[in-house]
């Protein structure tokens, strides 16, 4: 499938040696992280059984990434979730995102998940169109709540 979409495309799991290249790609996802940050985060992810980060290389240069995690739940059978999907701006609309999602789908099936989910910021309208074009459907709108755990000023 990958070679049919883009002959010069290679997709493989991330290794610790990819940290610098991944760090350089994160701003396209509106996140930052030094190579050391990415190494630390990747080491923590690698210790978990249901996490994988696929990297897409075009002409041997990092072109995109897809982080997938399994979510096991008591209330339902759980699902696999794409936690991060990014393609370098110059290579968007070239089939790389679709190829990465195909890898995510195959990984999820191999782990026994029946659903593949992702979340996307409301402002990412072009991404929403892409997701719908490759078969995702909107299921619900929700808010994301969080507490900064290092902040002692919350009531908990």
Sine and cosine of phi, psi and omega as CSV:
sin_phi,cos_phi,sin_psi,cos_psi,sin_omega,cos_omega
0.00,0.00,-0.70,0.71,-0.05,-1.00
-0.86,0.50,-0.73,0.68,-0.04,-1.00
-0.93,0.38,-0.44,0.90,0.06,-1.00
-0.94,0.35,-0.56,0.83,-0.02,-1.00
-0.97,0.23,-0.73,0.69,-0.07,-1.00
-0.43,-0.90,0.95,-0.30,-0.12,-0.99
-0.84,0.54,-0.51,0.86,-0.05,-1.00
-1.00,0.00,0.30,0.95,-0.08,-1.00
-0.98,-0.17,0.74,-0.68,0.08,-1.00
-0.78,-0.62,0.79,-0.61,0.03,-1.00
-0.89,-0.46,0.75,-0.66,0.00,-1.00
-0.50,-0.87,0.30,-0.95,0.08,-1.00
-0.92,0.40,0.53,-0.85,0.04,-1.00
-0.93,0.38,0.51,-0.86,0.19,-0.98
-0.83,-0.55,0.22,-0.98,0.00,-1.00
-0.86,0.52,-0.45,0.89,-0.02,-1.00
-0.95,0.30,-0.17,0.99,0.00,-1.00
-1.00,-0.01,0.04,1.00,-0.16,-0.99
-0.85,0.53,-0.69,0.73,-0.04,-1.00
-0.90,0.43,-0.69,0.73,0.00,-1.00
-0.92,0.40,-0.65,0.76,0.03,-1.00
-0.90,0.43,-0.66,0.75,0.04,-1.00
-0.84,0.55,-0.65,0.76,0.00,-1.00
-0.94,0.35,-0.40,0.92,-0.02,-1.00
-1.00,0.06,-0.39,0.92,-0.10,-0.99
-0.85,0.53,-0.59,0.81,0.02,-1.00
-0.85,0.52,-0.45,0.89,0.06,-1.00
-0.91,0.41,-0.29,0.96,0.04,-1.00
-0.97,-0.22,0.13,0.99,-0.05,-1.00
0.92,0.40,0.52,0.86,0.10,-0.99
-0.80,-0.61,0.31,-0.95,0.07,-1.00
-0.75,-0.66,0.29,-0.96,0.07,-1.00
0.06,-1.00,0.76,-0.65,0.06,-1.00
-0.94,0.34,0.26,-0.96,0.10,-1.00
-0.82,0.58,-0.60,0.80,0.04,-1.00
-0.91,0.41,-0.64,0.77,0.07,-1.00
-0.87,0.49,-0.72,0.70,-0.02,-1.00
-0.90,0.43,-0.65,0.76,0.05,-1.00
-0.86,0.51,-0.72,0.69,-0.02,-1.00
-0.89,0.45,-0.72,0.69,0.00,-1.00
-0.90,0.44,-0.68,0.74,-0.02,-1.00
-0.91,0.42,-0.64,0.77,0.04,-1.00
-0.87,0.49,-0.66,0.75,0.03,-1.00
-0.92,0.40,-0.67,0.74,0.03,-1.00
-0.90,0.44,-0.65,0.76,-0.06,-1.00
-0.90,0.44,-0.40,0.92,0.02,-1.00
-0.98,0.20,-0.17,0.98,-0.01,-1.00
-0.99,-0.11,0.63,-0.78,-0.08,-1.00
-0.96,0.30,-0.49,0.87,-0.12,-0.99
-0.92,-0.40,0.78,0.63,0.08,-1.00
-0.70,-0.72,0.63,-0.78,0.15,-0.99
-0.48,-0.87,0.56,-0.83,0.11,-0.99
-0.87,-0.50,0.89,-0.46,0.08,-1.00
-1.00,-0.10,0.67,-0.74,0.06,-1.00
-0.91,-0.41,0.66,-0.75,0.06,-1.00
-0.95,-0.31,0.79,-0.61,0.03,-1.00
-0.91,-0.42,0.77,-0.63,0.08,-1.00
-0.91,-0.42,0.86,-0.52,-0.08,-1.00
0.78,0.63,0.67,0.74,0.06,-1.00
0.92,0.38,0.21,0.98,0.07,-1.00
-0.94,-0.35,0.65,-0.76,0.02,-1.00
-0.88,0.47,0.83,-0.56,-0.06,-1.00
-0.91,-0.42,-0.35,0.94,-0.03,-1.00
-0.13,-0.99,0.24,-0.97,0.06,-1.00
-0.56,-0.83,0.41,-0.91,0.05,-1.00
-0.61,-0.79,0.89,-0.45,0.06,-1.00
-0.98,-0.19,0.83,-0.56,0.00,-1.00
-0.87,-0.50,0.65,-0.76,0.07,-1.00
-0.71,-0.71,0.56,-0.83,0.10,-0.99
-1.00,0.06,0.64,-0.77,0.02,-1.00
-0.85,-0.52,0.93,-0.36,0.02,-1.00
-0.99,-0.13,0.73,-0.69,-0.11,-0.99
-0.77,-0.64,0.42,-0.91,0.13,-0.99
-0.99,0.12,-0.51,0.86,-0.10,-1.00
-0.99,0.14,-0.31,0.95,0.02,-1.00
-0.43,-0.90,-0.03,-1.00,-0.03,-1.00
-0.97,0.24,0.00,1.00,0.04,-1.00
0.99,0.14,-0.09,-1.00,-0.08,-1.00
-0.27,-0.96,0.24,-0.97,0.19,-0.98
-0.99,-0.14,0.62,-0.79,-0.03,-1.00
-0.78,-0.63,0.74,-0.67,0.15,-0.99
-0.98,0.19,0.93,-0.37,-0.04,-1.00
-1.00,0.03,-0.42,0.91,0.04,-1.00
-0.48,-0.88,0.71,-0.70,0.09,-1.00
-0.59,-0.81,0.87,-0.50,-0.02,-1.00
-0.54,-0.84,0.64,-0.77,0.10,-0.99
-0.82,-0.58,0.67,-0.74,0.01,-1.00
-0.82,0.58,0.61,-0.80,-0.11,-0.99
-0.80,0.59,-0.67,0.74,-0.06,-1.00
-0.91,0.42,-0.38,0.92,-0.08,-1.00
-0.93,-0.36,0.14,0.99,0.06,-1.00
-0.90,0.44,0.48,-0.88,-0.03,-1.00
0.93,0.37,0.45,0.89,0.02,-1.00
-0.91,-0.42,0.06,1.00,0.02,-1.00
0.98,-0.18,-0.10,1.00,-0.04,-1.00
-0.93,0.37,-0.71,0.71,0.02,-1.00
-0.86,0.50,-0.70,0.72,0.02,-1.00
-0.89,0.45,-0.66,0.75,0.02,-1.00
-0.90,0.44,-0.65,0.76,0.04,-1.00
-0.90,0.43,-0.66,0.75,0.02,-1.00
-0.91,0.41,-0.59,0.81,0.08,-1.00
-0.88,0.48,-0.66,0.75,0.07,-1.00
-0.90,0.44,-0.66,0.75,0.03,-1.00
-0.88,0.48,-0.69,0.72,0.01,-1.00
-0.88,0.48,-0.73,0.69,0.00,-1.00
-0.88,0.47,-0.67,0.75,0.03,-1.00
-0.88,0.48,-0.72,0.69,-0.03,-1.00
-0.87,0.49,-0.69,0.72,0.03,-1.00
-0.89,0.46,-0.67,0.74,-0.02,-1.00
-0.90,0.43,-0.41,0.91,0.02,-1.00
-1.00,-0.04,-0.01,1.00,0.06,-1.00
1.00,0.01,0.20,0.98,0.04,-1.00
-0.99,0.14,0.54,-0.84,0.00,-1.00
-0.97,-0.25,-0.18,0.98,0.00,-1.00
-0.73,-0.69,0.54,-0.84,0.12,-0.99
-0.85,-0.53,0.83,-0.56,-0.05,-1.00
-0.85,-0.52,0.27,-0.96,0.21,-0.98
-0.42,-0.91,0.33,-0.95,0.06,-1.00
-0.86,-0.51,0.51,-0.86,-0.04,-1.00
-0.58,-0.82,0.69,-0.72,0.02,-1.00
-0.86,0.51,0.54,-0.84,-0.03,-1.00
-0.85,0.53,-0.51,0.86,-0.06,-1.00
-0.98,0.21,-0.15,0.99,-0.06,-1.00
-1.00,-0.02,0.88,0.48,-0.10,-1.00
-0.89,0.45,-0.63,0.78,0.04,-1.00
-0.90,0.43,-0.61,0.79,0.05,-1.00
-0.90,0.44,-0.64,0.77,0.01,-1.00
-0.87,0.49,-0.67,0.74,0.04,-1.00
-0.89,0.47,-0.67,0.75,0.04,-1.00
-0.87,0.48,-0.75,0.66,-0.04,-1.00
-0.87,0.50,-0.68,0.73,0.02,-1.00
-0.92,0.40,-0.60,0.80,-0.01,-1.00
-0.91,0.41,-0.46,0.89,0.00,-1.00
-0.98,-0.18,0.20,0.98,0.18,-0.98
0.93,-0.37,-0.11,0.99,0.06,-1.00
-0.96,0.27,0.50,-0.86,0.10,-1.00
-0.79,-0.61,0.54,-0.84,0.04,-1.00
-0.93,0.36,0.76,-0.65,-0.01,-1.00
-0.96,-0.29,-0.63,0.78,0.00,-1.00
-0.24,-0.97,0.39,-0.92,0.14,-0.99
-0.97,-0.23,0.60,-0.80,-0.01,-1.00
-0.46,-0.89,0.19,-0.98,0.11,-0.99
-0.98,-0.21,0.48,-0.88,0.13,-0.99
-0.96,-0.29,0.85,-0.53,0.03,-1.00
-0.95,-0.32,0.55,-0.83,0.07,-1.00
-0.47,-0.88,0.37,-0.93,0.13,-0.99
-0.85,-0.52,0.74,-0.67,0.10,-1.00
-0.98,0.22,0.94,-0.33,-0.14,-0.99
-0.92,0.39,-0.38,0.92,0.03,-1.00
-0.99,0.14,-0.10,1.00,-0.01,-1.00
-1.00,-0.05,0.89,-0.45,-0.03,-1.00
-1.00,0.07,0.07,1.00,-0.05,-1.00
-1.00,-0.01,0.07,1.00,0.04,-1.00
-1.00,0.02,0.37,-0.93,-0.14,-0.99
-0.96,0.29,-0.09,1.00,0.01,-1.00
-0.99,0.10,0.00,0.00,0.00,0.00
